Amino acid sequence: MNKEEKAEKDENLKIEKRTLEELLIDLRKERNWTQINVIQELNNLGVFVDEKIIRKWELGLEYPDNNTLYKFSELYFFPVENLIMAKNNSYSEGMNSIHKTFIKWFCYFTGLSFKLCYAAFFVILYGALIISFMYFINMCNFFIESRR
C-alpha cells in the first residue's frame, strides 16, 4: 500500500467517525464563511433557512432533512453519502450521551462554545458533589451532637 492509498484510507476512516455537526462546521470554516454566508448560499440553491436553524444544525440540536443534505453536498462539493453517514453518527452519538444534549441546548441559549460549556458542566457537577458531601458531613455532625 503506497502513501496515497494510506492517506485516503485514513481520511475515509476520519469521515466515517465524524458527526454531522462537526462536518458542517469544518466545511463552513474551510471556506472562511460565516453562518450568514451559508444562509445566503443555501437561499441561492432554494433552501430558505435562518441563522437559528444553521446554529441548531451546527450544535446538533436538529438535523437537516435529506433534501437539504443534497444541497449542502452541492454547496460544498462534498459527497452526500458522507453527509448522510455523519448524520447517522450524530444520531448514534446522541443516543449514547443524553447529557451532551443538555449542554448543547445550554450552548444554543448562551451562545458559548461547546467545549467551554462542557468544561463548565463538569465544574458545576463536581462543585455540587463537593457541596452535597459537605452538607452530608455537617448533617452527620449535627445528628451526632443532638444525640449526646
MDTraj code that builds the backbone (N, CA, C; nanometers):
import mdtraj as md
import numpy as np

residues = "MET ASN LYS GLU GLU LYS ALA GLU LYS ASP GLU ASN LEU LYS ILE GLU LYS ARG THR LEU GLU GLU LEU LEU ILE ASP LEU ARG LYS GLU ARG ASN TRP THR GLN ILE ASN VAL ILE GLN GLU LEU ASN ASN LEU GLY VAL PHE VAL ASP GLU LYS ILE ILE ARG LYS TRP GLU LEU GLY LEU GLU TYR PRO ASP ASN ASN THR LEU TYR LYS PHE SER GLU LEU TYR PHE PHE PRO VAL GLU ASN LEU ILE MET ALA LYS ASN ASN SER TYR SER GLU GLY MET ASN SER ILE HIS LYS THR PHE ILE LYS TRP PHE CYS TYR PHE THR GLY LEU SER PHE LYS LEU CYS TYR ALA ALA PHE PHE VAL ILE LEU TYR GLY ALA LEU ILE ILE SER PHE MET TYR PHE ILE ASN MET CYS ASN PHE PHE ILE GLU SER ARG ARG".split()
xyz = np.array([
    [0.0852, -0.1172, 0.0000],
    [0.0000, 0.0000, 0.0000],
    [0.0901, 0.1239, 0.0000],
    [0.0692, 0.2136, -0.0970],
    [0.1524, 0.3327, -0.1033],
    [0.0965, 0.4428, -0.0128],
    [0.1697, 0.5528, -0.0076],
    [0.1327, 0.6612, 0.0850],
    [-0.0018, 0.7238, 0.0491],
    [-0.0302, 0.7368, -0.0798],
    [-0.1561, 0.7989, -0.1214],
    [-0.2761, 0.7137, -0.0800],
    [-0.2652, 0.5828, -0.0991],
    [-0.3739, 0.4936, -0.0600],
    [-0.3940, 0.4939, 0.0909],
    [-0.2849, 0.4981, 0.1646],
    [-0.2939, 0.5014, 0.3100],
    [-0.3565, 0.6324, 0.3580],
    [-0.3170, 0.7441, 0.2971],
    [-0.3735, 0.8735, 0.3342],
    [-0.5234, 0.8776, 0.3033],
    [-0.5629, 0.8207, 0.1895],
    [-0.7046, 0.8171, 0.1536],
    [-0.7825, 0.7290, 0.2507],
    [-0.7252, 0.6165, 0.2900],
    [-0.7908, 0.5263, 0.3859],
    [-0.8071, 0.5956, 0.5207],
    [-0.7032, 0.6668, 0.5660],
    [-0.7114, 0.7400, 0.6927],
    [-0.8178, 0.8484, 0.6864],
    [-0.8261, 0.9178, 0.5726],
    [-0.9266, 1.0233, 0.5563],
    [-1.0673, 0.9635, 0.5584],
    [-1.0858, 0.8503, 0.4925],
    [-1.2169, 0.7842, 0.4941],
    [-1.2539, 0.7393, 0.6339],
    [-1.1578, 0.6917, 0.7108],
    [-1.1831, 0.6494, 0.8479],
    [-1.2247, 0.7685, 0.9335],
    [-1.1595, 0.8833, 0.9113],
    [-1.1968, 1.0044, 0.9856],
    [-1.3395, 1.0440, 0.9540],
    [-1.3765, 1.0379, 0.8261],
    [-1.5110, 1.0767, 0.7851],
    [-1.6138, 0.9813, 0.8435],
    [-1.5827, 0.8524, 0.8478],
    [-1.6774, 0.7541, 0.8977],
    [-1.7126, 0.7750, 1.0442],
    [-1.6249, 0.8376, 1.1218],
    [-1.6483, 0.8545, 1.2655],
    [-1.6975, 0.9946, 1.3019],
    [-1.7030, 1.0864, 1.2081],
    [-1.7401, 1.2242, 1.2375],
    [-1.8911, 1.2411, 1.2450],
    [-1.9322, 1.3399, 1.3238],
    [-2.0739, 1.3718, 1.3328],
    [-2.1064, 1.4815, 1.2327],
    [-2.2340, 1.4963, 1.2046],
    [-2.2768, 1.5955, 1.1061],
    [-2.2441, 1.7370, 1.1519],
    [-2.2623, 1.7634, 1.2803],
    [-2.2354, 1.8992, 1.3289],
    [-2.0876, 1.9356, 1.3125],
    [-1.9983, 1.8416, 1.3413],
    [-1.8549, 1.8667, 1.3216],
    [-1.8243, 1.8913, 1.1748],
    [-1.8849, 1.8111, 1.0898],
    [-1.8594, 1.8201, 0.9468],
    [-1.9102, 1.9519, 0.8898],
    [-2.0297, 1.9950, 0.9307],
    [-2.0845, 2.1207, 0.8805],
    [-1.9992, 2.2404, 0.9235],
    [-1.9514, 2.2377, 1.0458],
    [-1.8659, 2.3470, 1.0942],
    [-1.7343, 2.3486, 1.0173],
    [-1.6744, 2.2312, 1.0001],
    [-1.5454, 2.2248, 0.9302],
    [-1.5576, 2.2663, 0.7843],
    [-1.6639, 2.2231, 0.7171],
    [-1.6829, 2.2605, 0.5769],
    [-1.7044, 2.4110, 0.5628],
    [-1.7783, 2.4689, 0.6566],
    [-1.8011, 2.6137, 0.6527],
    [-1.6709, 2.6894, 0.6782],
    [-1.5941, 2.6434, 0.7764],
    [-1.4698, 2.7133, 0.8113],
    [-1.3615, 2.6968, 0.7057],
    [-1.3646, 2.5858, 0.6296],
    [-1.2678, 2.5681, 0.5208],
    [-1.2808, 2.6786, 0.4174],
    [-1.4021, 2.7293, 0.4020],
    [-1.4266, 2.8356, 0.3047],
    [-1.4241, 2.9741, 0.3675],
    [-1.3964, 2.9803, 0.4977],
    [-1.3942, 3.1067, 0.5725],
    [-1.5292, 3.1776, 0.5620],
    [-1.6350, 3.1012, 0.5718],
    [-1.7700, 3.1551, 0.5671],
    [-1.8249, 3.1707, 0.7075],
    [-1.9124, 3.2683, 0.7225],
    [-1.9904, 3.2813, 0.8448],
    [-2.1216, 3.2062, 0.8239],
    [-2.2009, 3.1984, 0.9277],
    [-2.3314, 3.1338, 0.9128],
    [-2.4204, 3.2122, 0.8171],
    [-2.4014, 3.3435, 0.8126],
    [-2.4778, 3.4282, 0.7197],
    [-2.4443, 3.3918, 0.5754],
    [-2.3146, 3.3680, 0.5473],
    [-2.2753, 3.3271, 0.4125],
    [-2.3416, 3.1953, 0.3729],
    [-2.3471, 3.1023, 0.4657],
    [-2.4102, 2.9730, 0.4381],
    [-2.5588, 2.9932, 0.4081],
    [-2.6248, 3.0792, 0.4843],
    [-2.7661, 3.1074, 0.4618],
    [-2.7870, 3.1646, 0.3222],
    [-2.7024, 3.2598, 0.2838],
    [-2.7145, 3.3204, 0.1512],
    [-2.6934, 3.2179, 0.0407],
    [-2.5934, 3.1327, 0.0567],
    [-2.5667, 3.0313, -0.0457],
    [-2.6798, 2.9290, -0.0527],
    [-2.7331, 2.8888, 0.0626],
    [-2.8456, 2.7955, 0.0615],
    [-2.9695, 2.8597, -0.0002],
    [-2.9904, 2.9887, 0.0269],
    [-3.1029, 3.0591, -0.0351],
    [-3.0890, 3.0588, -0.1870],
    [-2.9661, 3.0760, -0.2367],
    [-2.9427, 3.0719, -0.3812],
    [-2.9752, 2.9346, -0.4396],
    [-2.9620, 2.8296, -0.3574],
    [-2.9927, 2.6937, -0.4028],
    [-3.1387, 2.6545, -0.3777],
    [-3.2156, 2.7457, -0.3198],
    [-3.3580, 2.7194, -0.2988],
    [-3.3933, 2.6658, -0.1616],
    [-3.3007, 2.6673, -0.0680],
    [-3.3289, 2.6240, 0.0692],
    [-3.3308, 2.7494, 0.1565],
    [-3.4473, 2.7810, 0.2103],
    [-3.4630, 2.9044, 0.2862],
    [-3.4623, 2.8728, 0.4356],
    [-3.3559, 2.9145, 0.5027],
    [-3.3381, 2.8928, 0.6458],
    [-3.2936, 3.0234, 0.7092],
    [-3.2980, 3.0276, 0.8413],
    [-3.2455, 3.1440, 0.9120],
    [-3.1254, 3.1024, 0.9970],
    [-3.0668, 3.1992, 1.0630],
    [-2.9438, 3.1744, 1.1382],
    [-2.9669, 3.0785, 1.2557],
    [-3.0862, 3.0824, 1.3148],
    [-3.1157, 2.9916, 1.4264],
    [-3.1074, 2.8454, 1.3820],
    [-3.1598, 2.8183, 1.2639],
    [-3.1598, 2.6801, 1.2140],
    [-3.0171, 2.6345, 1.1865],
    [-2.9367, 2.7198, 1.1243],
    [-2.7963, 2.6852, 1.0973],
    [-2.7246, 2.6575, 1.2283],
    [-2.7486, 2.7423, 1.3273],
    [-2.6841, 2.7246, 1.4581],
    [-2.7268, 2.5922, 1.5225],
    [-2.8558, 2.5590, 1.5129],
    [-2.9034, 2.4323, 1.5683],
    [-2.8409, 2.3136, 1.4957],
    [-2.8254, 2.3244, 1.3638],
    [-2.7619, 2.2165, 1.2882],
    [-2.6174, 2.1992, 1.3306],
    [-2.5469, 2.3102, 1.3497],
    [-2.4053, 2.3024, 1.3859],
    [-2.3838, 2.2595, 1.5305],
    [-2.4841, 2.2740, 1.6140],
    [-2.4750, 2.2254, 1.7525],
    [-2.5281, 2.0837, 1.7662],
    [-2.5964, 2.0353, 1.6638],
    [-2.6518, 1.9004, 1.6697],
    [-2.7830, 1.8929, 1.7449],
    [-2.8525, 2.0050, 1.7579],
    [-2.9822, 2.0050, 1.8245],
    [-3.0930, 1.9614, 1.7295],
    [-3.0760, 1.9916, 1.6035],
    [-3.1651, 1.9465, 1.4971],
    [-3.0773, 1.9041, 1.3805],
    [-3.1366, 1.8305, 1.2883],
    [-3.0606, 1.7850, 1.1721],
    [-3.1372, 1.8185, 1.0455],
    [-3.0656, 1.8575, 0.9416],
    [-3.1333, 1.8884, 0.8151],
    [-3.1906, 1.7624, 0.7523],
    [-3.2970, 1.7809, 0.6732],
    [-3.3531, 1.6657, 0.6030],
    [-3.2604, 1.6273, 0.4871],
    [-3.2926, 1.5157, 0.4221],
    [-3.2042, 1.4650, 0.3171],
    [-3.1961, 1.5586, 0.1970],
    [-3.3058, 1.6282, 0.1651],
    [-3.3001, 1.7239, 0.0535],
    [-3.2007, 1.8356, 0.0829],
    [-3.2001, 1.8816, 0.2061],
    [-3.1057, 1.9861, 0.2453],
    [-2.9631, 1.9327, 0.2451],
    [-2.9451, 1.8068, 0.2827],
    [-2.8114, 1.7470, 0.2759],
    [-2.7611, 1.7430, 0.1319],
    [-2.8513, 1.7161, 0.0375],
    [-2.8115, 1.7192, -0.1037],
    [-2.7680, 1.8597, -0.1448],
    [-2.8373, 1.9596, -0.0927],
    [-2.7988, 2.0989, -0.1229],
    [-2.6635, 2.1328, -0.0608],
    [-2.6396, 2.0832, 0.0615],
    [-2.5078, 2.1027, 0.1230],
    [-2.4001, 2.0348, 0.0393],
    [-2.4333, 1.9200, -0.0144],
    [-2.3387, 1.8480, -0.0990],
    [-2.3025, 1.9321, -0.2216],
    [-2.4025, 1.9940, -0.2823],
    [-2.3781, 2.0825, -0.3967],
    [-2.2987, 2.2055, -0.3545],
    [-2.3339, 2.2587, -0.2400],
    [-2.2716, 2.3821, -0.1919],
    [-2.1233, 2.3640, -0.1612],
    [-2.0902, 2.2553, -0.0953],
    [-1.9527, 2.2324, -0.0509],
    [-1.8737, 2.1386, -0.1420],
    [-1.9386, 2.0869, -0.2483],
    [-1.8735, 1.9891, -0.3370],
    [-1.8198, 1.8722, -0.2540],
    [-1.9098, 1.8176, -0.1742],
    [-1.8758, 1.7116, -0.0794],
    [-1.9732, 1.5968, -0.1016],
    [-1.9291, 1.4725, -0.0965],
    [-2.0195, 1.3598, -0.1235],
    [-2.1351, 1.3526, -0.0241],
    [-2.2550, 1.3405, -0.0781],
    [-2.3737, 1.3346, 0.0067],
    [-2.3742, 1.2084, 0.0921],
    [-2.3113, 1.1019, 0.0451],
    [-2.3045, 0.9786, 0.1246],
    [-2.2324, 1.0031, 0.2561],
    [-2.1277, 1.0841, 0.2515],
    [-2.0533, 1.1153, 0.3741],
    [-2.1370, 1.2013, 0.4692],
    [-2.2182, 1.2915, 0.4135],
    [-2.3051, 1.3729, 0.4980],
    [-2.4111, 1.2860, 0.5659],
    [-2.4669, 1.1914, 0.4910],
    [-2.5677, 1.1027, 0.5493],
    [-2.5046, 1.0123, 0.6549],
    [-2.3838, 0.9638, 0.6275],
    [-2.3127, 0.8810, 0.7259],
    [-2.2855, 0.9614, 0.8531],
    [-2.2475, 1.0874, 0.8364],
    [-2.2211, 1.1736, 0.9514],
    [-2.3499, 1.1994, 1.0301],
    [-2.4619, 1.2126, 0.9587],
    [-2.5906, 1.2316, 1.0266],
    [-2.6251, 1.1086, 1.1099],
    [-2.6006, 0.9910, 1.0556],
    [-2.6241, 0.8674, 1.1311],
    [-2.5321, 0.8589, 1.2521],
    [-2.4069, 0.9022, 1.2369],
    [-2.3138, 0.9050, 1.3502],
    [-2.3644, 0.9988, 1.4594],
    [-2.4227, 1.1111, 1.4178],
    [-2.4768, 1.2066, 1.5152],
    [-2.5910, 1.1445, 1.5941],
    [-2.6790, 1.0723, 1.5231],
    [-2.7900, 1.0060, 1.5923],
    [-2.7385, 0.9053, 1.6942],
    [-2.6433, 0.8225, 1.6530],
    [-2.5948, 0.7192, 1.7453],
    [-2.5187, 0.7805, 1.8618],
    [-2.4437, 0.8860, 1.8381],
    [-2.3734, 0.9522, 1.9485],
    [-2.4725, 1.0171, 2.0435],
    [-2.5786, 1.0746, 1.9887],
    [-2.6802, 1.1368, 2.0719],
    [-2.7512, 1.0372, 2.1612],
    [-2.7722, 0.9169, 2.1114],
    [-2.8365, 0.8137, 2.1921],
    [-2.7457, 0.7669, 2.3049],
    [-2.6162, 0.7735, 2.2841],
    [-2.5216, 0.7252, 2.3849],
    [-2.4929, 0.8277, 2.4934],
    [-2.5254, 0.9551, 2.4704],
    [-2.4897, 1.0561, 2.5704],
    [-2.5973, 1.1639, 2.5786],
    [-2.6919, 1.1442, 2.6680],
    [-2.8014, 1.2379, 2.6832],
    [-2.7558, 1.3688, 2.7466],
    [-2.6503, 1.3650, 2.8311],
    [-2.6055, 1.4885, 2.8957],
    [-2.5482, 1.5868, 2.7943],
    [-2.4983, 1.5383, 2.6818],
    [-2.4473, 1.6296, 2.5792],
    [-2.5601, 1.7114, 2.5177],
    [-2.6791, 1.6551, 2.5108],
    [-2.7928, 1.7290, 2.4570],
    [-2.8244, 1.8477, 2.5469],
    [-2.8200, 1.8267, 2.6769],
    [-2.8418, 1.9365, 2.7714],
    [-2.7370, 2.0455, 2.7516],
    [-2.6123, 2.0053, 2.7351],
    [-2.5041, 2.1013, 2.7165],
    [-2.5209, 2.1761, 2.5847],
    [-2.5626, 2.1060, 2.4802],
    [-2.5825, 2.1712, 2.3501],
    [-2.6922, 2.2765, 2.3576],
    [-2.8006, 2.2459, 2.4282],
    [-2.9066, 2.3458, 2.4437],
    [-2.8568, 2.4654, 2.5235],
    [-2.7769, 2.4394, 2.6261],
    [-2.7188, 2.5492, 2.7040],
    [-2.6312, 2.6361, 2.6134],
    [-2.5530, 2.5738, 2.5271],
    [-2.4693, 2.6476, 2.4319],
    [-2.5542, 2.7306, 2.3373],
    [-2.6639, 2.6729, 2.2925],
    [-2.7518, 2.7437, 2.1988],
    [-2.8075, 2.8707, 2.2611],
    [-2.8530, 2.8608, 2.3860],
    [-2.9142, 2.9765, 2.4500],
    [-2.8127, 3.0798, 2.4976],
    [-2.6954, 3.0358, 2.5353],
    [-2.5953, 3.1302, 2.5847],
    [-2.5031, 3.1824, 2.4761],
    [-2.4906, 3.1077, 2.3661],
    [-2.4014, 3.1494, 2.2589],
    [-2.2559, 3.1140, 2.2856],
    [-2.2311, 3.0311, 2.3865],
    [-2.0949, 2.9912, 2.4197],
    [-2.0546, 2.8688, 2.3384],
    [-1.9258, 2.8436, 2.3320],
    [-1.8774, 2.7276, 2.2572],
    [-1.9083, 2.5990, 2.3336],
    [-1.9130, 2.4885, 2.2601],
    [-1.9449, 2.3591, 2.3208],
    [-1.8380, 2.3185, 2.4207],
    [-1.7117, 2.3398, 2.3867],
    [-1.6030, 2.2985, 2.4760],
    [-1.6092, 2.3739, 2.6083],
    [-1.6394, 2.5029, 2.6022],
    [-1.6489, 2.5829, 2.7236],
    [-1.7667, 2.5360, 2.8097],
    [-1.8804, 2.5121, 2.7467],
    [-1.9974, 2.4651, 2.8212],
    [-1.9744, 2.3260, 2.8791],
    [-1.9048, 2.2400, 2.8045],
    [-1.8766, 2.1050, 2.8517],
    [-1.7881, 2.1098, 2.9762],
    [-1.6853, 2.1962, 2.9738],
    [-1.5971, 2.2114, 3.0903],
    [-1.6743, 2.2707, 3.2086],
    [-1.7578, 2.3718, 3.1813],
    [-1.8361, 2.4345, 3.2881],
    [-1.9339, 2.3349, 3.3493],
    [-1.9904, 2.2473, 3.2676],
    [-2.0828, 2.1456, 3.3170],
    [-2.0149, 2.0577, 3.4211],
    [-1.8921, 2.0138, 3.3938],
    [-1.8232, 1.9267, 3.4886],
    [-1.7762, 2.0031, 3.6122],
    [-1.7399, 2.1282, 3.5967],
    [-1.7032, 2.2095, 3.7136],
    [-1.8248, 2.2240, 3.8047],
    [-1.9398, 2.2541, 3.7459],
    [-2.0626, 2.2688, 3.8247],
    [-2.1009, 2.1353, 3.8875],
    [-2.0899, 2.0279, 3.8115],
    [-2.1249, 1.8956, 3.8626],
    [-2.0383, 1.8565, 3.9816],
    [-1.9065, 1.8721, 3.9693],
    [-1.8171, 1.8369, 4.0796],
    [-1.8310, 1.9339, 4.1964],
    [-1.8588, 2.0605, 4.1673],
    [-1.8836, 2.1566, 4.2744],
    [-2.0069, 2.1184, 4.3548],
    [-2.1128, 2.0783, 4.2851],
    [-2.2353, 2.0349, 4.3530],
    [-2.2106, 1.9079, 4.4334],
    [-2.1294, 1.8194, 4.3802],
    [-2.0963, 1.6970, 4.4525],
    [-2.0207, 1.7280, 4.5821],
    [-1.9257, 1.8185, 4.5762],
    [-1.8482, 1.8577, 4.6950],
    [-1.9382, 1.9254, 4.7978],
    [-2.0245, 2.0154, 4.7512],
    [-2.1151, 2.0860, 4.8426],
    [-2.2114, 1.9875, 4.9094],
    [-2.2638, 1.8927, 4.8317],
    [-2.3559, 1.7951, 4.8908],
    [-2.2834, 1.7042, 4.9897],
    [-2.1594, 1.6695, 4.9606],
    [-2.0810, 1.5889, 5.0543],
    [-2.0557, 1.6666, 5.1833],
    [-2.0228, 1.7957, 5.1720],
    [-2.0006, 1.8789, 5.2905],
    [-2.1303, 1.8919, 5.3706],
    [-2.2442, 1.9046, 5.3024],
    [-2.3736, 1.9127, 5.3697],
    [-2.4026, 1.7830, 5.4449],
    [-2.3731, 1.6704, 5.3808],
    [-2.3939, 1.5400, 5.4437],
    [-2.3091, 1.5275, 5.5709],
    [-2.1835, 1.5681, 5.5650],
    [-2.0958, 1.5627, 5.6832],
    [-2.1491, 1.6543, 5.7928],
    [-2.1942, 1.7725, 5.7542],
    [-2.2489, 1.8674, 5.8504],
    [-2.3733, 1.8102, 5.9179],
    [-2.4593, 1.7463, 5.8400],
    [-2.5802, 1.6862, 5.8980],
    [-2.5455, 1.5682, 5.9891],
    [-2.4424, 1.4924, 5.9524],
    [-2.3985, 1.3820, 6.0387],
    [-2.3472, 1.4365, 6.1708],
    [-2.2676, 1.5427, 6.1657],
    [-2.2168, 1.6043, 6.2880],
    [-2.3300, 1.6595, 6.3719],
    [-2.4285, 1.7210, 6.3081],
    [-2.5434, 1.7736, 6.3789],
    [-2.6207, 1.6604, 6.4468],
    [-2.6394, 1.5493, 6.3765],
    [-2.7104, 1.4343, 6.4330],
    [-2.6345, 1.3767, 6.5525],
    [-2.5026, 1.3669, 6.5381],
    [-2.4209, 1.3137, 6.6480],
    [-2.4288, 1.4053, 6.7688],
    [-2.4208, 1.5366, 6.7481],
    [-2.4266, 1.6330, 6.8583],
    [-2.5636, 1.6315, 6.9258],
    [-2.6684, 1.6122, 6.8478],
    [-2.8025, 1.6134, 6.9076],
    [-2.8288, 1.4859, 6.9869],
    [-2.7584, 1.3776, 6.9607],
    [-2.7758, 1.2523, 7.0318],
    [-2.7032, 1.2516, 7.1654],
    [-2.6117, 1.3438, 7.1844],
    [-2.5339, 1.3460, 7.3097],
    [-2.6109, 1.4041, 7.4232],
])
top = md.Topology()
chain = top.add_chain()
for i, resn in enumerate(residues, 1):
    res = top.add_residue(resn, chain, resSeq=i)
    for name in ("N", "CA", "C"):
        top.add_atom(name, md.element.get_by_symbol(name[0]), res)
traj = md.Trajectory(xyz[None], top)
